[in-house]
Each structure stands twice: as C-alpha cells, then as structure tokens.
Amino acid sequence: MQQFGAEATFKRQLLFSEEDTLNEILGYLKKSLSLVDAEVLAVDEALAKSEADPRGYNKMIIESSEPGSPAFEFRNV
C-alpha cells in the first residue's frame, strides 16, 4: 500500500492491463491446454453475450471475475 497508495490498493486496480496480458499469451494457452479455440472477454462483453445467449455463458462465473483473479469457462463443443 505504501508503494502504490491507498486508492489503488482499495480499488483493487492492477498496474497493468490484465486483458492485454491474457491476449498476449493466448497462443501459448491454446497450445499448452490443447484448445481448438479460446477468447478473452472483458466482464461487460461476457455479460452482454450471456444476456444474448444464456446457454453459452455462465453469469455466476463471469461475475466471480475480479482484478488479479480472472474467471475461466471451458466448453466441449
């Protein structure tokens, strides 16, 4: 807290873009987990998709995501 200040600490903000970081390593994740496809979505994007098609996205999983602790959802299609 001393290094970054109370505001950043209590707002649980990260000093980097978690979305950008996940997008940068997406190829590695796909290869190492043997995934055919993968996508990184911000919470608001995922919630919009869950409202459009509730069968495809679990709202509880989406809402459990927070800075420093992203949520993951896997499907076998």
Backbone hydrogen bonds, N-H to C=O, Kabsch-Sander energy under -0.5 kcal/mol:
donor,donor_aa,acceptor,acceptor_aa,energy
5,G,1,M,-2.6
9,T,5,G,-1.7
10,F,6,A,-3.1
11,K,7,E,-1.7
12,R,9,T,-0.8
13,Q,8,A,-1.7
18,E,16,F,-0.9
21,T,17,S,-2.2
22,L,18,E,-2.5
23,N,19,E,-2.3
24,E,20,D,-2.1
25,I,21,T,-1.6
26,L,23,N,-0.7
29,L,25,I,-2.5
30,K,26,L,-2.7
31,K,27,G,-2.2
32,S,28,Y,-3.1
33,L,29,L,-2.1
34,S,31,K,-0.8
35,L,30,K,-2.7
41,L,39,E,-0.5
46,A,42,A,-2.5
47,L,43,V,-2.8
48,A,44,D,-1.9
49,K,45,E,-2.1
50,S,46,A,-2.3
51,E,47,L,-1.9
52,A,48,A,-1.8
53,D,49,K,-2.4
56,G,53,D,-1.8
57,Y,53,D,-0.6
59,K,57,Y,-0.7
62,I,58,N,-2.2
63,E,59,K,-2.6
64,S,60,M,-0.9
65,S,62,I,-1.4
66,E,69,S,-1.5
69,S,66,E,-2.7
77,V,75,R,-0.7
